[in-house]
Amino acid sequence: MSADLFREKQELTSSDANRARRALFTICEAICPQRMMLERESVEYVPVLFEAGLSRTTLIGPEIFFYLGRIYTSALWSWKRSQLNRPLERRSEYDEMVAWETSVAAVYETYLPAVVLLVKRDEGVRKRCAGVYLLSQIKEQRNDLVELLRSLFDDSLDERLKVDIIEALANLGFITGPMDETGRAVYQWIQEKMSDPSPAIRLGASLSLFPRVDGDQQKSLKREISQTVVAGHTVVEEAAWLLEGSVPWAIRREIP
């Protein structure tokens, strides 16, 4: 481990949240500048983020998990996707990049059981919410995670966690291409939450479905959103998946 990485690792678990955030920003810039493609340093830096995020002494655990989830979706496999258009003379370079992307993916798989254990623990709801967000990005494990999250929803009393679970299930259930059996089951499950007595749960379900359905269904969802936003937005906007967003943003967003 380099001296720079060791220093930032120590800062991540600082008792000063601002110092910890500065360390996270520095590591983020080293791993994935401009949030586009992972750099070689990610192989060494991503495990450091997982260890810090899982530590009970870390003050910014939710932010770490949110970042890990975001780069898994937005940046991991960028080199692999671009291999099809690689110049012949850069073949060995691209192969090397894909090799360490594979190493980073293996890190996520290694830490997955620990994240699952964390979201099951009845403590630190903000970190649990962020852990759910992270799990929702790992679609390779979707079938197992869907069952886990549905069970967690039933066992949870905190509406913030429930709102994150609804979005996580939507993200895992709705995939590119024709809807499969898992997707249909998730869609039906979220539809059932539209009848929940809690306005926050109904609002969360509406926002999770809205960008994933067609125009006719969106019209009825808009009505539900307008009826529940006043009473439900405070809880919903505390959800981890809205860490950098809001209810208006959730309505405007587009999901590929």
JOVENMO-V909551 format. One record per residue. N is the residue number from 1. RES is the residue in three letters. PSI is psi in whole degrees, 0 to 359 (* if undefined). OMEGA is omega in degrees with one decimal (NA if undefined). Layout:
n={N/N}
res={RES/RES}
psi={PSI/PSI}
omega={OMEGA/OMEGA}
This chain:
n={1/2/3/4/5/6/7/8/9/10/11/12/13/14/15/16/17/18/19/20/21/22/23/24/25/26/27/28/29/30/31/32/33/34/35/36/37/38/39/40/41/42/43/44/45/46/47/48/49/50/51/52/53/54/55/56/57/58/59/60/61/62/63/64/65/66/67/68/69/70/71/72/73/74/75/76/77/78/79/80/81/82/83/84/85/86/87/88/89/90/91/92/93/94/95/96/97/98/99/100/101/102/103/104/105/106/107/108/109/110/111/112/113/114/115/116/117/118/119/120/121/122/123/124/125/126/127/128/129/130/131/132/133/134/135/136/137/138/139/140/141/142/143/144/145/146/147/148/149/150/151/152/153/154/155/156/157/158/159/160/161/162/163/164/165/166/167/168/169/170/171/172/173/174/175/176/177/178/179/180/181/182/183/184/185/186/187/188/189/190/191/192/193/194/195/196/197/198/199/200/201/202/203/204/205/206/207/208/209/210/211/212/213/214/215/216/217/218/219/220/221/222/223/224/225/226/227/228/229/230/231/232/233/234/235/236/237/238/239/240/241/242/243/244/245/246/247/248/249/250/251/252/253/254/255/256}
res={MET/SER/ALA/ASP/LEU/PHE/ARG/GLU/LYS/GLN/GLU/LEU/THR/SER/SER/ASP/ALA/ASN/ARG/ALA/ARG/ARG/ALA/LEU/PHE/THR/ILE/CYS/GLU/ALA/ILE/CYS/PRO/GLN/ARG/MET/MET/LEU/GLU/ARG/GLU/SER/VAL/GLU/TYR/VAL/PRO/VAL/LEU/PHE/GLU/ALA/GLY/LEU/SER/ARG/THR/THR/LEU/ILE/GLY/PRO/GLU/ILE/PHE/PHE/TYR/LEU/GLY/ARG/ILE/TYR/THR/SER/ALA/LEU/TRP/SER/TRP/LYS/ARG/SER/GLN/LEU/ASN/ARG/PRO/LEU/GLU/ARG/ARG/SER/GLU/TYR/ASP/GLU/MET/VAL/ALA/TRP/GLU/THR/SER/VAL/ALA/ALA/VAL/TYR/GLU/THR/TYR/LEU/PRO/ALA/VAL/VAL/LEU/LEU/VAL/LYS/ARG/ASP/GLU/GLY/VAL/ARG/LYS/ARG/CYS/ALA/GLY/VAL/TYR/LEU/LEU/SER/GLN/ILE/LYS/GLU/GLN/ARG/ASN/ASP/LEU/VAL/GLU/LEU/LEU/ARG/SER/LEU/PHE/ASP/ASP/SER/LEU/ASP/GLU/ARG/LEU/LYS/VAL/ASP/ILE/ILE/GLU/ALA/LEU/ALA/ASN/LEU/GLY/PHE/ILE/THR/GLY/PRO/MET/ASP/GLU/THR/GLY/ARG/ALA/VAL/TYR/GLN/TRP/ILE/GLN/GLU/LYS/MET/SER/ASP/PRO/SER/PRO/ALA/ILE/ARG/LEU/GLY/ALA/SER/LEU/SER/LEU/PHE/PRO/ARG/VAL/ASP/GLY/ASP/GLN/GLN/LYS/SER/LEU/LYS/ARG/GLU/ILE/SER/GLN/THR/VAL/VAL/ALA/GLY/HIS/THR/VAL/VAL/GLU/GLU/ALA/ALA/TRP/LEU/LEU/GLU/GLY/SER/VAL/PRO/TRP/ALA/ILE/ARG/ARG/GLU/ILE/PRO}
psi={131/161/322/315/320/318/315/326/317/321/330/328/22/152/355/109/325/321/318/320/323/321/318/317/317/317/319/319/328/323/313/76/134/19/37/294/146/144/168/326/341/330/323/329/324/317/326/319/318/314/317/317/325/343/138/345/353/127/337/29/314/321/324/314/321/316/316/321/320/316/335/320/317/330/323/136/13/319/321/318/327/357/327/332/16/142/143/322/348/18/314/324/315/320/321/317/317/326/317/339/320/323/320/317/323/327/314/316/323/319/354/313/324/322/318/316/320/315/340/336/141/66/151/70/325/320/323/318/314/326/320/317/315/313/326/344/346/77/344/337/23/318/315/320/326/314/318/313/325/319/320/321/314/329/349/147/344/122/330/315/320/320/319/324/320/312/321/316/322/318/324/327/319/109/167/137/186/144/128/187/318/316/318/321/320/316/315/320/315/323/322/330/346/348/8/143/340/125/329/320/318/320/315/317/319/316/327/325/327/309/359/3/173/179/320/316/328/328/315/327/324/321/317/320/315/331/339/350/323/313/334/347/330/315/314/319/357/358/148/324/347/25/322/21/198/176/313/320/319/328/323/338/153/135/119/*}
omega={-179.1/179.2/179.9/-179.4/179.0/179.7/-179.4/176.9/178.4/-177.8/-179.2/-178.5/179.3/174.7/174.8/-174.7/-179.4/175.4/179.1/179.6/177.2/177.4/178.4/179.4/179.6/179.4/178.8/179.1/178.2/-177.2/-169.2/179.3/178.0/175.1/-175.9/-178.6/178.2/175.2/-178.8/-177.8/-176.4/-179.8/-178.9/-173.4/-176.9/176.0/177.8/178.2/178.4/-179.2/179.4/-179.0/-178.7/-178.7/179.5/-178.6/-176.8/-178.3/-174.9/179.2/179.4/180.0/178.0/179.8/177.7/179.9/179.2/177.4/-176.9/-178.2/176.7/-178.3/-170.4/-171.2/-177.4/-177.8/175.5/178.7/179.5/179.0/-177.5/179.5/-176.5/-177.5/-175.4/172.4/-176.3/-176.8/179.7/-176.7/-177.1/178.5/180.0/178.6/178.6/180.0/179.7/179.2/179.7/168.4/177.6/177.7/178.6/178.0/178.4/176.9/177.8/-179.3/179.9/-175.6/-178.0/-180.0/180.0/177.7/176.6/179.2/-179.6/-177.0/177.2/-176.6/-177.9/-179.8/175.4/-172.2/-179.3/178.0/176.9/178.2/179.8/175.3/176.4/177.1/179.3/179.8/-175.4/-179.7/-173.9/-171.2/177.0/-178.8/-167.2/-175.6/178.6/-176.4/178.0/178.9/178.7/-174.3/176.4/177.7/179.4/177.3/-178.2/-176.0/-173.5/175.5/-175.6/-176.6/177.6/178.8/179.5/178.5/177.6/179.0/178.6/179.3/178.8/178.9/176.5/-178.7/179.0/-174.1/-177.4/-178.9/179.2/179.3/-178.6/-179.9/-179.9/-176.2/178.5/179.7/179.3/179.3/178.5/180.0/179.1/-179.4/-179.6/176.9/179.3/-179.8/176.7/177.6/-179.6/179.5/-178.2/176.8/178.7/178.8/178.4/177.6/178.8/178.7/-179.7/-179.3/179.2/179.2/-167.3/-177.4/-173.9/-179.5/-176.0/-173.0/-179.2/178.7/179.8/-179.9/179.8/178.0/177.0/178.4/179.8/178.7/-179.3/-178.5/-174.2/-171.7/-178.2/-177.0/-171.1/-169.9/-178.6/178.3/-175.1/-176.8/171.2/179.1/-177.6/-176.4/175.6/-178.9/-179.8/-176.8/-177.7/177.5/177.7/176.7/-178.9/178.3/-176.5/-170.3/176.3/-179.9/-178.0/NA}
